[in-house]
Amino acid sequence: MDWQSESPELWAFLESLHCGDVLSGTVAAIERFGVFVALDDGPAHPTLPGVGFIAIPELSWRHIDAPTDVVQVGQRVSCEFLQFDTHNAEARLSLKALEPDLLQAFADRTPVGQELRGTVEKTVPIGVFVYLGDGIVGPIPSKELYGRPTVSPAEDFEAGQKIAVIVTEIEVPARRAFLSRPKGPGVQVS
């Protein structure tokens, strides 16, 4: 569809937006691929439930299982404008851009080498994932659990178990934090 000629008011509105603008609206529809937002200041979209669209990764810094973990239809939201999607004639938005980055905050307050306590979230063949709070989950590879590869971390760890960990690396751009177990005598699995 030639949005520029078919819906000139919508096209003009979207062209007037700038990256970083904060827009408000109401969640109009939730789909498995994202959330449509009816913007307060924009015209109605001729074919979509809203002129604004939030892709799943832009809903939250935390891991979510479904968009409804973050928003509900009818909820008022404020979002940052990311870009004008000329193919769909919609404003691509970010809800998380207006929230503090939890991994960056963790990196700012946690030096590499610091010992923390966490909760085993799950065990997998290659290691365990440990929840440290504030949405931060880091892996401990099997070789870091025992100093050598192991058959199965599930033999010694179970979900919900509290353990001591050492922060070995934090990669904010890649959205990862890596962990290991403290070394030395007396280290116990609790």
C-alpha positions in Angstrom: 0.0 0.0 0.0 1.2 3.5 -0.8 0.7 4.9 2.7 1.9 8.4 1.7 -1.0 8.9 -0.7 -3.5 6.6 0.9 -3.2 8.1 4.4 -1.4 11.4 4.2 -2.4 12.5 7.7 -0.9 9.3 9.2 2.3 9.7 7.0 2.7 13.3 8.0 2.3 12.5 11.7 4.9 9.7 11.6 7.3 11.8 9.6 7.1 14.5 12.3 8.4 12.2 15.0 12.0 12.1 16.1 14.0 9.3 17.7 13.8 9.7 21.5 10.4 11.5 21.5 8.2 10.2 24.4 4.8 9.3 23.2 1.8 8.2 25.3 -1.2 6.1 24.4 -3.3 3.1 25.3 -2.5 -0.5 24.6 -5.0 -1.4 21.8 -4.1 -5.0 21.1 -1.6 -7.7 22.3 -0.3 -10.2 19.8 2.3 -13.0 20.2 4.8 -10.8 18.2 4.2 -7.5 20.0 1.8 -4.8 21.3 -0.2 -2.2 19.3 -0.6 1.2 21.0 -3.3 3.8 20.0 -1.3 7.0 20.4 -2.8 10.0 22.0 -1.6 12.5 19.5 -1.7 10.5 16.4 -4.4 9.6 13.9 -6.0 6.2 13.8 -4.3 3.6 11.7 -6.5 2.5 8.7 -5.7 -1.3 9.1 -3.9 -1.9 12.4 -5.2 -1.6 15.9 -2.8 1.2 16.7 -0.3 3.5 15.1 2.3 2.6 17.7 4.0 -0.9 17.9 6.2 -2.3 20.6 8.2 -5.5 19.6 8.6 -8.1 22.3 12.3 -7.2 23.0 11.3 -3.6 23.6 8.7 -4.4 26.3 11.1 -5.0 29.3 14.7 -5.4 30.3 13.6 -8.6 32.2 13.0 -11.9 30.5 9.2 -12.3 29.9 7.2 -15.3 28.8 4.4 -13.3 27.2 3.6 -9.6 26.5 0.8 -9.8 29.1 3.6 -10.2 31.7 4.2 -6.4 31.1 1.0 -4.8 29.7 -2.7 -5.4 29.4 -5.2 -4.2 26.8 -6.5 -0.8 27.9 -3.4 0.1 29.9 -2.0 3.6 29.6 1.7 3.6 28.5 4.5 6.1 27.8 7.1 4.9 25.3 10.2 6.2 23.5 9.9 6.6 19.7 12.6 4.5 18.0 11.8 4.8 14.3 9.2 5.2 11.6 8.3 1.9 10.0 7.5 3.1 6.5 6.4 -0.4 5.3 3.6 -0.7 7.9 3.1 3.0 8.5 3.6 2.7 12.3 5.7 4.2 15.0 8.1 1.6 16.4 8.2 2.2 20.2 10.2 1.0 23.3 8.6 0.7 26.7 11.9 -0.4 28.3 13.8 2.6 27.0 12.1 4.7 29.7 13.1 2.2 32.5 16.5 1.8 34.1 18.6 -0.9 32.5 18.9 -3.5 35.2 22.0 -5.1 33.8 23.8 -1.7 33.5 22.8 -1.0 37.1 24.2 -4.4 38.2 27.4 -3.7 36.3 27.8 -0.3 37.9 27.5 -1.7 41.4 29.1 -5.1 41.0 32.9 -5.4 40.4 34.2 -8.5 38.6 35.5 -10.9 41.2 32.8 -10.0 43.8 31.2 -12.9 45.6 27.4 -13.0 45.7 24.6 -15.4 46.8 22.1 -16.5 44.3 19.4 -19.0 43.6 19.8 -21.8 41.1 17.1 -21.1 38.5 17.7 -24.2 36.4 20.3 -26.9 35.6 21.2 -27.7 32.0 23.7 -30.2 30.5 26.3 -27.4 30.1 26.0 -25.8 33.6 23.5 -24.0 35.9 21.8 -20.7 35.6 21.7 -18.6 38.8 19.3 -15.8 39.6 21.0 -12.9 41.4 17.9 -10.6 41.9 16.6 -7.6 39.9 16.1 -9.8 36.8 19.8 -10.8 36.6 20.5 -14.4 35.7 24.0 -15.7 34.9 25.3 -19.0 33.8 28.0 -21.0 35.5 29.5 -23.3 32.9 30.1 -26.9 34.1 33.9 -26.4 34.0 33.4 -23.4 36.4 31.3 -25.6 38.8 34.0 -28.2 39.4 37.1 -27.0 37.7 36.6 -29.7 35.1 33.8 -30.8 32.7 31.1 -32.9 34.4 28.5 -35.3 33.4 25.5 -33.4 34.8 25.3 -30.4 37.0 21.8 -31.7 38.0 23.6 -34.3 40.1 24.7 -31.6 42.6 22.4 -28.6 42.1 18.6 -28.2 42.0 16.3 -25.3 41.2 15.6 -23.1 44.2 18.9 -23.9 45.9 21.0 -21.0 47.3 24.6 -20.9 46.4 27.7 -18.7 46.5 28.9 -17.4 43.1 31.7 -15.2 41.8 31.0 -12.6 39.1 33.6 -13.4 36.4 32.5 -11.1 33.5 29.7 -8.6 32.7 29.0 -7.8 29.1 26.4 -5.0 29.0 26.2 -4.7 25.2 25.8 -8.5 24.8 23.3 -8.5 27.8 25.3 -11.2 29.7 26.8 -11.8 33.1 29.0 -14.8 33.7 29.6 -16.5 37.0 31.8 -19.2 38.6 31.9 -20.9 42.0 34.2 -19.8 44.7 37.4 -21.8 44.8 39.2 -23.3 47.8 38.6 -25.6 50.7 35.4 -25.4 52.6 33.2 -24.3 49.7 30.0 -26.0 50.3 26.8 -26.4 48.2 24.1 -25.2 50.5 
